Amino acid sequence: MSLELLSKLETKIQAALETIELQKMELEEEKQKSAQLQQHNEQLQQELNSWNEKVTGLVGLLNSEVE
């Protein structure tokens, strides 16, 4: 009887360890995706800043032409 319980416990522990390992792998994948998204976000932010500078410069030119 106790061997049967130990066997069941071992099976449950093994299943738990496999689940933990899968979750670690999924977490690592999500961290990689997050890093890629953060890098892409920074690139887009730089592009936005560049466009803002260009628009500000053009508005400045228009204002100086009008005056």
C-alpha positions in Angstrom: 0.0 0.0 0.0 2.7 2.5 0.9 4.7 1.6 -2.2 1.6 2.4 -4.3 1.3 5.8 -2.6 5.0 6.5 -3.1 4.6 5.6 -6.8 1.6 8.0 -7.1 3.6 10.7 -5.3 6.5 10.1 -7.6 4.3 10.4 -10.7 2.7 13.6 -9.4 6.1 15.1 -8.6 7.4 14.2 -12.1 4.4 15.8 -13.7 4.9 18.9 -11.5 8.6 19.1 -12.6 7.6 18.8 -16.2 5.1 21.5 -15.9 7.6 23.8 -14.2 10.1 23.1 -17.0 7.5 23.9 -19.6 6.6 27.1 -17.8 10.3 28.1 -17.6 10.6 27.6 -21.3 7.5 29.7 -22.0 8.7 32.4 -19.7 12.0 32.6 -21.5 10.2 32.9 -24.9 8.0 35.7 -23.5 11.1 37.5 -22.2 12.6 37.3 -25.6 9.4 38.6 -27.2 9.3 41.4 -24.6 12.9 42.4 -25.4 12.2 42.4 -29.1 9.1 44.6 -28.6 11.0 46.9 -26.4 13.7 47.3 -29.0 11.0 47.9 -31.7 9.3 50.5 -29.4 12.6 52.3 -28.9 13.1 52.4 -32.7 9.6 53.8 -33.3 10.1 56.4 -30.5 13.3 57.5 -32.3 11.5 57.8 -35.6 8.7 59.8 -33.9 11.2 62.1 -32.4 12.9 62.6 -35.8 9.6 63.4 -37.4 8.7 65.8 -34.6 12.0 67.6 -35.2 11.3 67.8 -38.9 7.8 69.1 -38.5 8.9 71.7 -35.9 11.6 72.8 -38.3 9.2 73.1 -41.2 6.7 75.0 -39.0 9.5 77.3 -38.0 10.3 77.9 -41.7 6.7 78.7 -42.5 6.5 81.1 -39.6 9.6 82.9 -40.7 8.3 83.2 -44.3 5.0 84.6 -43.1 6.6 87.3 -40.9 
